[in-house]
């Protein structure tokens, strides 16, 4: 993934699932960066930020899989009906991250059901994290001026 221009970020990366995966990777990288940024600027700040994967949830988001793989529509729908959980159960991890996470969990990554884990290597790539953070800051500066 390249963060050198809006065009490179917005180019068509393939299927809706690839785009979704890249957006989730950015969420994890950004949460780690935001934690570092806040901690450096104000070590006493009481702001907790996390990232998470709610798991397979029966929502309209699943339409992306069917659109990406139309030849597998029937098996995909059957598998999602069996393995995906209700929106009620899918809300457990996001609700935990928003309400119960502590300062010690700042920058953490959660999976169902409110389990903190170490994310994969791409989500821990400090170079990629720094590139995304700097790219994001540059966009904000370009639109709004100084961040001070």
N, C-alpha and C positions, 0 to 999 in steps of 0.2 A: 504494500500500500504506500502510495506517495502522497506527501502533503506539501507539494510545492506550488500549487495553484488550485483555485476553485474548479477549474476545468479538469485537472487530474483527479480530484476527489469525486467529481460528479460524472466522470466518464462511465459508460455502461459496463459494470463489472460482471455481467452475466445474469444468472437467474435471480429471481426475487430472494431466494434463500441465500445466495452469496451476498447480496446487498444487505440482507438482514444480519448475516454473520459479521460483516464488516461494521455495521452500526453497533452491534453488541461489543465487538472488540474495542471500538472507539469509546463506548461507555465505560468499559473497565479501565482503559488507559487514562481517560480523563478523570475518573474518580481518584485514581492514584495520584495524578498530578495535582488535582485540586487539594487533596489532603496535604501534600508537600507544600504547596503554595501557601495555604492558610497557616500551617504550622510554622513556616519560616517567618511570615509576617506578624503573626500573633500567637505565640506558643500557648497562651492562656485561653484562646478562643474555644468556645463550647459548641462547635459546629461539627456534626458527624456526617460524612458522606460515604456511601457504599455503592456497589453495583451488584447486580444479581441476574440469575436466570430463573424465571418462575417455573420452568418445566414445561412439559407438553400440556397445554390448556385448550379446552374446547372453546375456541373463539373464532372470529372471522379471519384472524391472522393465518389460519390454516389454508385459506384459499390460495395462498402463494404456492404451496406445495402442489396443489392440484393444477394450477396454471403452469407451473414449471415442468411438470411431468404429466401431461394429459393422457399419455398412453397407460399410466398407472393409476388413473383416477379411482377406479373401484377398489383396488387393494389399499390405496392410501386412505381413502375414506373409512374403510373397514378397520385399518390399523389405528387410525386416530380415534375412532369410536371406542376401541378396546383400551388403548394405552393412555390417551389424554384424560386429564382430570377436569372436573367442573371448574368454572370460573371462581366459585367459592373457595375450593381447595387451592386453586392457582394463586389466590390472593394472599395466602399465608406468608410466603417468603417476602413479598414486597411490603406487607404490613409489618412484619418483624423488623425489616431493615429500616423502615420509616419511624418506628415507635420504640423499639427495644434495644437497638444497637447502642453500644456504649462508646465512650471516647477511645477505649482500647481497641475497638473494632474499626476505627476510622480508616477508610480506604479499603475495607474488606470486600470480599466477593462471596455471595451466597447462592446456594442452590436449594431445591426443595428438600425438605421442608425446614427452612431457616437454618440450614447447615452451612457453616463457614468453611470454605476450602481454599486451597491455593490454586489460582487459575493456571491455564496452560502457558507454555513458554512465550508465545506471541504477546499475551496480555501482561507478561512480566518484562518485556523487552524495553529496557530503559531508553534506548536510542529512539525507538518508535514512539514511546511515551513522550519524550522531549520534543520530537518533531511535531506530533499532534498538538501538544500544548503551545508551542511557539506559533504554529499555524493558526490556532484558535485565537491567540492573543493578537496576532497581526490582523485577522479579520475584524476583531472588535475595535482595534485601534483605527483601522481604515474607515470603519463606519462611524465611530463615535469619538475619535481623538484619544487623548491621553487616558490612561487607566487610573491616574492618581486623583 
